[in-house]
Amino acid sequence: MAKEYRFTLPAEEQEVRRLKIGDIVYLTGTCYTMRDMGHRRSIEILQQEEALPFNLAKGALWHCGPIVKKEGESWQVVSAGSTTSSRFTPLGSELIRQVKVRFTIGKGTMGPEAVAAMQEIGACYLNSIGGCAALYAEQIKAVKTVFWTDLGLPEAIWVLEVENLGPLVVGIDSHGQSLFENIKKDMQKALQEIYAASRLEKGYSYTYLPRRVPGKLDR
């Protein structure tokens, strides 16, 4: 039975260890956005044994390039939807281990390397809900500051003050469980049962594709 949790950031390891896949999470506090170029620059800085200009320890990292507008001297987030997280697995795993990112928020899932890193340091991956970018923007109470605008506004590191950011679903917990992988296993099992019940050949393609595309000229 899924449970609901509300966290105030930064979060301690023992708090996050309570979470299991499928649980619902809401976050309050400081959250940092990061995309491809931000991950790359962060790892380069850490490899040079230098400190990042922002503190991700025990905090939340959001795979997001928010749409923003400037009003006077301040920024406002108009829309904040997650980008696909799987491509951040290698660099994201390094960040989790090196700076102890407690929550990673995104879309889809992350690979085995990230699952292992989260299990090791007591972290988890949170799935945002598709189509809720406007809702999530309303839960961002302020843009505290922004780093690395030279990368472009979507790729910059936005430091956001959030209040009850959610609902977010635990997609990977700190015990090595992945909601995505479990669903995939259930789906594959169901497919095998359907093949057996229908007496279909597993290796046969039941999709018909015409040899000649209508309207295409032969040369």
N, C-alpha and C positions, 0 to 999 in steps of 0.2 A: 504494500500500500504506500503510494507516494506521499511524502510529507512536505510541508511548506516551511521555509526558513527565511529569516530576514537578518542580513548581516550589515554591520557598520564597519567600514574599512578604516584602517587595515585590519585583516583577519588573521587570527592565530591558527597554527596547524591543527590543534586538537579540535577546533570548531569545524574546520573543513572536513576532517576525517569522519564526522558524523554523516556526511552527505552520501547518498547512494543514487545510482542512475535512475532517472525518472522523477526525482524530487524537484520541487519548484523553489526558485530562489529569487529574492529581491535584494538589491544592493543599495546602500546609502553611503555617500562619502566621495572620495576622489577616484576618478576612473580615467585611464589614459588610452587614447586611440593609437593604433599603429597598423601600417600596411607594409607592402613589400620593401620600399626603400628605407623606411624607418627601421625595420628589422635588420636590414643589411648594415646600416650605419651604426646601429646599437652594438651589433656583434663586432664590427671593426674596432669600435672604441674599447670594448671590453678585452679584445685580443691584444690591444696595445697597453693593457693593464691600467687604463684610465677609468674614471668614474663617469657614469651617465649624468647629464644635467638635470635629470628628474629621477624620482625615487619610486621604483616599481616594487620594492620589497613588501611582501604581504598584501599587495594591492591587486587591482583589477586591470587587465589589459584587454582592450576591445578591438577586434579586427574590423575596423570601420573607417571609412573616409567620409565624414559628415558633410552635408551641404550647409554652408554657413553664410551669413551676411553680416556686414559691419554697420553698426549704428553708433555714430560718433566715434569714440575711442574704444568701444567695446564690441565684442563679437556675440552673435546669437546663432544657435544651431537651429536650422529650419527642418532638417530631416536627418535621421541617423539610423541607417540600416547596416547590418553586418555584411561583410564580404566573405567569400568562401575561405575556410580556414585550412583546408588540407594542404595547400601549397606552403603554409608557414611551418609545417611540421619540423624540418631540420633546424631552422634558426630559432623558431619558437621554443623548441625543446632545450636549446642552449640557454635561452633567456630564463626559462623556468628554473633550470638547475643553478645558473650563476647568480641570479638576483632574487630567486625565490618568489616568482610571480604566483600569487595564490589562486586567482581566478583568471581564466582566459575565456573571453566571450566571442562567439562567432557564429558562422553558418556552416552546416554540414557536420564534419567531424575532423579529427586529426589522427595521424598514423600511429603505429606501435611505438615509435621512438618517443612521442609526446606522452602516450599512455604510461610508459615506463618512468619518464621524468616526473609526472604528476604523482605516481605511486611512491616514488622515492622521496619527494620533499613535502608531500601532503598538500596537493593542489587539485583543482578540477577544471573541467571544460564545461562551459555553460552555453547551451543553444538558445539563441534569440529566436523569436517567433517571426516567421515570414510575413511581410505585409504590414508590420507594425512600426515602420520607421518614423511616422508622424507621432505615434503614441510615445515611443522612446524619446523623441525630441522634447516632448512636453515634460518628461521626467528629468531632463537636464536643466537644473536651476540656474547654472551660470557657467561661462567659460572662464576659468581661473587664469589661464595663460596658454600660450602656444609656443612650441619649439620647432625649429627646422622648417620654417616657411619657404626656404630656398628649394625644398623638394617639391613644392606645389602644395596648395591648400589641402587637397584630399590626402596627400602623403605625409603631411605635417603631423606632429605629435600634439594632439589637443588634450589639454588637462581640464577635465570636466567635473563639476560638482553635481552629483546625481542624488536624487531622492527616490527611494523605492523603485530603482530601475528594474523593470521586469514586466511580465513574468519571464523568467529564464529557466530552462530545463537542464538538469544535470545530464550531460551527454557522455562524459567520462568522469568517473569518480577516482578517489585516491586509493582505491583498492584494486585497480587494474581492470575494472569493468567498463565496457564501452556499449552504450545503448545502440549505436549504429551496427556494431558487429553482432550483437545479440539479435537484432531485428533481421539482419542478413542471414544468420544461421536459421532462424525460424522460417524465413521465406524459402530458403533452399530446401529445408525439410518438407515444407508444404508442397513445393514443386515436385519433389520426388514422389510424394503420396499421390499427387494429381496424375503424374505420368503412369504410376502403377495402376491406379483405379481406372484410368482411361485406356490402358494398354497401348500407350504411345511409345515409340522408339525415342530414346533420349538423344541420340545423335542425329536424328533426322530433322531437317528444316521444314517447318510447315508454313513458311511464308512464301508466297508466290511473287516473283519479280519478273516482269516482262523482259524478254531479250532485247526488244526494240522499244526505245522511249518514244511515245507518240509526239509527233511534231519535230523530231530531231532529224536533220538532213543526213543522209548517208553519204560518205565521201570515199 
